[in-house]
């Protein structure tokens, strides 16, 4: 019985060896690498010469024999069609040491007429999987995998990725200009995306266990849009985002979730268990986020002029370990309308690092809400008019957001209101008629109604 089993295994091995096709050298006439001849074992460099086409059929496996050399490449001076299907991707990897770089990759020599078409593949272990002498106008990949490569994709114009995976690459995507990334996975990469972008759009994409998720090496010139993404257990999830919007994303267990956000809106995201949630800098707008159980939630830094200050409002900043807000500038900030999930001002104060803790820092005004973050209980003012007052004294209401005309409803008759901007500057408005005030001179933004007929109060609103 054992002899029969051994004979059967030997026959299977021989059958497997007989099925493979050994290839290397020049291809001088049209050729097809068929599924019937798969796998194709590449023992040395291959060159497809001008005027010749190599078609690689869906489902074909290409195995690079890297036992003796890591300098093997597949070059086209003619045409290579390496296009699989969703059901049958073309698979390319090394024969040995399959978790490291072991060959050079495909090379397209366009100066001699080279054309390289590639999509729906699973490629691994290449220094640069697809190197183009003349960069393509549009790199478009769907349902592709890049694994254990040094630099998976390098481009200089437009990149569109749909449902692709990047696993354990040194750099997954490196390039500039236009990025479109949808429904992708980046896992275990040293750097997932390194971008010099004109415009950057990314949705429904996951970043897991990377050293760097997305790092912007330059400001986004046109627009940034990141939505519905997950960033889990990265050392840096997003670095230096600017000029756009990050929304509806989840940031969990990252060392730094968002580093140095400037000129960008960060809204409706969830930040849990990060060492640092958000570093807010010049002209950032941070609102309607949930920041829970982080070592540090919000760090304000890199701002030297009050007019460049970030706007931080309507966030839930709760149960963080070291600080809820750390003001690492010498300017004062009114962070009103943020909920800290603590009914005691001393508990909130312990989680705010400002001039009370370090005289080189500016002060922070804040408010106290009930446990549901819906009912305002008081306001703590450390700077500006009304310092020390921490309770509302006037019963009133108004529509929010506010257009050019503010209509305040109250039982009392009053003639003036004062409005404070985020820098602490006060604006006095006289009543046009009962309860009606023209505030059209105010730029759009976040403000505080600070007094009614010189009776101090605090209520946040947005001017449209």
C-alpha positions in Angstrom: 0.0 0.0 0.0 2.9 2.4 0.9 4.6 1.5 -2.4 1.4 2.3 -4.4 1.1 5.7 -2.5 4.7 6.6 -3.2 4.3 5.6 -6.9 1.2 7.8 -7.2 3.0 10.8 -5.6 6.0 10.3 -8.0 3.6 10.2 -11.0 1.9 13.4 -9.8 5.3 15.1 -9.4 6.5 14.0 -12.9 3.2 15.1 -14.4 3.7 18.5 -12.8 7.3 18.8 -14.0 6.2 17.8 -17.6 3.4 20.4 -17.6 5.7 23.4 -16.9 7.3 25.4 -19.7 10.9 26.7 -19.3 11.5 30.1 -21.0 14.3 32.6 -21.4 16.1 34.7 -24.0 14.6 36.5 -27.0 11.1 36.3 -28.5 11.4 37.0 -32.2 7.9 36.1 -33.4 4.4 36.3 -32.0 3.9 34.0 -29.1 1.2 33.0 -26.6 1.8 31.7 -23.1 -1.2 29.5 -22.7 -3.0 28.0 -19.7 -2.1 24.6 -21.0 1.6 25.4 -20.9 1.4 26.9 -17.4 3.4 27.4 -15.2 6.1 29.2 -17.2 9.4 29.0 -15.4 11.7 32.0 -16.3 15.3 30.9 -16.1 16.8 34.1 -17.4 16.0 37.6 -18.8 13.4 37.7 -21.6 13.1 40.3 -24.4 10.2 40.7 -26.8 11.6 42.3 -29.9 10.1 45.1 -31.9 7.0 44.2 -34.0 6.4 41.0 -32.0 3.5 40.4 -29.5 3.5 38.1 -26.5 0.0 37.3 -25.2 -0.2 35.9 -21.7 -3.5 34.1 -21.2 -5.7 34.5 -18.1 -4.9 32.1 -15.4 -1.3 31.6 -16.4 1.3 31.3 -13.7 4.8 32.7 -14.2 7.5 31.6 -11.8 10.8 33.4 -11.8 13.8 31.2 -11.1 15.7 33.4 -8.8 18.0 30.7 -7.4 21.0 31.9 -9.2 20.2 35.6 -10.0 17.9 38.4 -8.9 18.5 40.3 -12.1 15.9 38.5 -14.2 13.5 40.8 -16.1 10.9 40.5 -18.8 11.4 43.4 -21.3 9.2 44.4 -24.2 10.4 46.3 -27.2 7.3 45.0 -29.0 4.0 44.3 -27.2 3.2 42.3 -24.1 -0.5 41.7 -23.1 -0.5 40.6 -19.5 -4.3 40.9 -18.8 -6.2 38.3 -16.7 -9.8 38.2 -15.7 -11.5 38.6 -12.3 -11.9 34.8 -12.1 -8.5 34.0 -13.6 -5.8 36.5 -12.7 -2.3 36.1 -14.1 0.0 35.1 -11.3 3.7 36.0 -11.2 6.2 35.2 -8.4 9.6 33.9 -7.6 10.3 30.2 -7.1 12.5 30.8 -4.0 12.3 33.1 -1.0 8.8 34.3 -1.9 8.5 36.9 0.8 11.3 39.1 -0.5 12.3 40.9 -3.7 13.9 38.4 -6.1 13.7 39.8 -9.6 13.5 43.1 -11.5 10.0 43.0 -13.0 8.5 43.8 -16.4 10.3 46.6 -18.4 8.7 48.5 -21.2 11.2 50.1 -23.6 9.0 52.6 -25.4 11.8 54.2 -27.3 11.9 51.0 -29.4 8.1 50.7 -29.7 7.5 48.8 -26.5 3.9 48.5 -25.3 3.0 46.8 -22.0 -0.7 46.2 -21.1 -1.3 44.7 -17.6 -4.3 44.3 -15.5 -6.0 41.7 -13.2 -2.9 40.1 -12.1 -1.2 38.9 -8.9 2.5 39.9 -9.0 5.1 39.4 -6.3 8.8 39.8 -5.4 9.6 42.4 -8.1 11.9 45.4 -7.6 9.5 47.4 -9.8 6.7 45.2 -11.2 6.0 47.4 -14.2 8.7 49.9 -15.2 7.9 52.2 -18.1 10.6 54.1 -19.9 8.0 56.7 -20.9 5.4 57.0 -18.2 1.8 56.2 -19.1 -0.8 59.0 -19.2 -3.1 56.8 -17.1 -2.2 53.9 -14.9 -5.4 51.9 -14.3 -5.5 48.7 -12.3 -8.6 46.6 -11.3 -8.6 43.5 -9.0 -4.8 43.4 -8.9 -2.4 42.3 -6.2 1.1 43.6 -5.5 3.0 41.6 -2.9 6.5 41.7 -1.4 7.7 44.3 -4.0 10.2 47.1 -3.5 8.1 49.8 -5.3 4.9 48.4 -6.5 3.6 51.4 -8.5 5.5 54.5 -9.7 3.6 57.0 -11.8 3.7 60.6 -12.8 0.3 61.6 -14.1 -3.0 59.7 -13.3 -3.5 56.6 -11.2 -6.8 54.8 -10.8 -7.0 51.7 -8.5 -10.1 49.7 -8.0 -10.3 46.7 -5.6 -6.6 46.2 -5.5 -4.4 44.8 -2.7 -0.9 45.8 -1.6 0.7 43.5 0.8 4.2 43.8 2.4 5.7 46.1 -0.1 8.5 48.6 0.8 6.5 51.3 -1.0 3.1 50.4 -2.5 2.3 53.6 -4.4 4.7 56.5 -5.2 3.7 59.3 -7.6 2.4 62.7 -8.3 -0.6 64.4 -9.9 -4.0 62.6 -9.9 -4.9 59.8 -7.5 -8.1 57.8 -7.5 -8.2 54.9 -5.1 -11.4 52.9 -4.4 -12.1 49.7 -2.4 -8.4 48.8 -1.9 -6.4 47.1 0.9 -3.0 48.2 2.0 -1.4 45.9 4.6 2.0 45.4 6.1 3.7 48.0 3.8 6.5 50.2 5.0 5.0 53.1 3.0 1.5 52.5 1.5 1.0 55.8 -0.4 3.6 58.6 -0.9 2.0 61.4 -2.8 2.9 64.6 -4.5 -0.8 65.2 -5.5 -2.6 67.7 -7.7 -5.9 65.9 -6.6 -6.4 63.0 -4.3 -9.6 60.9 -4.0 -9.9 57.8 -1.9 -13.0 55.9 -0.7 -13.8 52.6 1.0 -10.1 51.7 1.5 -8.4 49.9 4.4 -4.9 50.5 5.8 -3.8 47.8 8.3 -0.5 47.3 10.0 1.5 49.7 7.8 4.4 51.9 9.0 2.9 54.7 6.9 -0.6 54.8 5.5 -0.9 57.9 3.4 1.8 60.6 3.5 1.5 63.8 1.5 5.0 65.0 0.6 3.5 68.3 -0.7 0.3 70.2 -0.3 -2.7 69.0 -2.3 -2.9 71.6 -5.1 -6.5 71.0 -6.3 -8.5 69.0 -3.9 -8.4 66.2 -1.3 -11.2 63.8 -0.6 -10.9 60.8 1.7 -14.1 59.1 2.8 -15.4 55.9 4.4 -11.9 54.5 5.0 -10.4 52.5 7.8 -7.0 53.0 9.4 -6.0 50.2 11.8 -2.8 49.8 13.7 -0.5 51.9 11.6 2.4 53.9 12.9 1.1 56.9 10.9 -2.3 56.8 9.3 -2.4 60.1 7.4 0.4 62.7 7.3 0.2 66.3 6.2 -3.3 66.4 4.6 -4.4 69.7 3.1 -7.0 71.5 1.0 -10.0 69.2 1.2 -12.1 66.8 3.3 -11.6 63.7 5.4 -14.9 62.3 6.5 -16.7 59.2 7.8 -13.4 57.3 8.5 -12.4 55.1 11.4 -8.9 55.5 13.0 -8.2 52.8 15.6 -4.9 51.8 17.3 -2.6 54.0 15.3 0.5 55.6 16.8 -0.6 58.9 15.0 -3.9 59.0 13.3 -3.7 62.4 11.5 -0.4 64.4 11.6 -0.2 68.1 10.9 -3.6 68.8 9.3 -3.6 72.1 7.6 -6.3 73.8 5.4 -8.3 70.6 5.6 -11.8 69.7 7.0 -11.9 66.7 9.3 -15.5 65.7 10.0 -17.6 62.8 11.3 -14.7 60.5 11.9 -14.1 58.1 14.8 -10.8 58.0 16.6 -10.2 55.3 19.2 -7.1 54.0 21.1 -4.6 56.1 19.1 -1.5 57.5 20.7 -2.4 60.8 19.0 -5.8 61.4 17.4 -5.4 64.7 15.4 -2.6 67.2 15.2 -4.5 70.4 14.1 -2.6 73.1 12.5 -3.0 76.1 10.1 -6.7 76.7 9.0 -7.8 73.1 9.8 -11.5 72.7 10.5 -12.2 69.9 13.0 -15.8 69.1 13.8 -18.4 66.4 14.6 -15.7 63.8 15.3 -15.7 61.3 18.1 -12.3 61.0 19.9 -12.4 58.4 22.6 -9.8 56.5 24.6 -6.8 58.0 22.9 -3.6 58.6 24.7 -3.9 62.2 23.4 -6.9 63.4 21.4 -6.2 66.8 19.8 -2.8 68.6 19.6 -2.8 72.2 18.4 0.6 73.1 16.8 2.4 74.9 14.0 0.3 78.1 14.2 2.1 81.4 14.6 -0.7 83.9 13.6 -4.2 83.9 15.2 -5.8 84.4 11.8 -4.4 81.0 10.8 -5.9 79.2 13.8 -7.7 75.9 13.4 -11.5 75.7 14.1 -12.4 72.9 16.5 -16.1 72.5 17.4 -18.9 70.1 18.0 -16.6 67.2 18.7 -17.0 64.6 21.4 -13.5 64.4 23.1 -14.0 61.9 25.9 -12.2 59.3 28.1 -8.8 60.1 26.7 -5.8 59.1 28.9 -3.1 61.9 28.8 -4.9 64.8 27.3 -8.1 65.8 25.5 -6.6 69.0 24.1 -2.9 70.1 24.2 -2.4 73.7 23.1 1.2 73.7 21.8 1.1 77.3 20.7 1.2 80.6 22.6 -2.3 81.7 21.4 -5.6 81.5 23.1 -8.5 79.4 21.7 -12.2 79.2 22.5 -13.0 75.5 22.0 -16.6 76.0 22.8 -19.3 73.5 21.8 -17.0 70.6 22.2 -18.2 67.9 24.6 -15.7 66.4 27.1 -18.2 63.9 28.7 -17.4 65.2 32.2 -19.9 67.1 34.4 -17.1 68.5 36.5 -14.9 71.4 35.3 -12.0 70.1 37.3 -12.1 66.8 35.5 -12.1 68.6 32.1 -9.4 71.0 33.3 -7.1 68.0 34.1 -7.4 66.9 30.5 -6.6 70.3 28.9 -2.9 71.3 28.6 -2.7 75.1 28.2 -1.3 78.2 29.9 -2.5 77.0 33.3 0.0 74.2 33.1 2.8 75.9 31.1 3.1 79.6 30.8 4.6 79.4 27.3 1.2 78.1 26.1 -2.0 80.0 25.4 -5.3 79.5 27.3 -8.3 77.5 26.3 -12.0 78.3 26.9 -14.3 75.4 27.0 -17.9 74.3 27.9 -19.5 71.7 30.1 -22.2 69.4 28.7 -24.3 66.7 30.3 -23.5 63.0 29.7 -25.4 62.9 26.4 -23.5 65.9 25.0 -26.8 67.7 24.2 -27.5 70.0 27.1 -25.0 72.9 27.9 -24.4 73.2 31.6 -21.8 75.9 31.7 -18.9 77.8 30.2 -15.4 78.2 31.5 -13.7 81.3 30.3 -10.0 81.8 30.9 -9.5 84.8 28.6 -11.7 87.4 26.9 -14.6 89.5 28.3 -16.5 87.7 31.1 -13.5 85.7 32.4 -14.6 83.3 35.1 -18.3 83.3 34.3 -19.4 79.7 33.8 -23.2 79.7 33.7 -25.8 80.9 31.2 -27.9 83.7 32.6 -30.3 84.4 29.7 -33.1 82.2 28.4 -33.2 82.6 24.6 -32.9 80.7 21.3 -32.2 81.3 17.6 -31.8 79.4 14.4 -28.4 77.8 13.8 -26.7 78.0 11.3 -27.3 81.8 10.9 -27.4 83.7 7.6 -26.9 87.5 7.4 -29.8 88.2 9.8 -29.9 86.8 13.3 -33.3 86.6 15.0 -33.0 86.0 18.7 -36.2 84.8 20.5 -36.5 85.7 24.2 -39.2 87.0 26.6 -37.2 90.1 27.3 -36.8 93.2 25.1 -33.1 94.0 24.4 -31.1 96.3 22.1 -27.7 94.9 21.6 -25.7 91.7 21.3 -22.0 90.9 21.3 -20.5 88.2 19.1 -17.0 86.7 19.6 -14.9 85.0 16.9 -12.4 82.2 17.6 -9.5 84.7 18.1 -11.5 86.4 20.9 -12.3 89.5 18.8 -15.7 91.0 19.8 -18.4 92.5 17.5 -21.2 94.7 18.8 -24.5 94.7 16.9 -27.5 97.0 17.6 -31.0 95.8 17.2 -32.7 96.8 13.9 -36.1 95.8 15.4 -37.1 93.6 18.3 -34.7 90.7 18.4 -33.4 91.2 14.9 -29.7 91.9 14.1 -27.8 92.4 10.9 -24.5 90.3 11.1 -23.7 90.4 7.4 -20.3 91.9 8.1 -19.1 88.6 9.7 -17.3 86.2 7.4 -18.6 82.7 7.3 -17.3 80.6 10.2 -17.7 79.7 13.8 -18.8 82.3 16.4 -20.0 82.7 20.0 -22.9 84.8 21.1 -21.2 86.3 24.2 -23.6 88.8 25.6 -27.1 90.1 25.4 -27.5 93.7 26.5 -24.1 93.3 28.3 -25.4 90.3 30.2 -22.8 87.6 29.7 -23.8 84.4 28.0 -22.2 81.8 25.8 -23.8 80.0 22.8 -22.0 78.7 19.7 -23.3 79.1 16.2 -22.1 78.9 12.6 -22.4 81.9 10.3 -23.2 80.8 6.7 
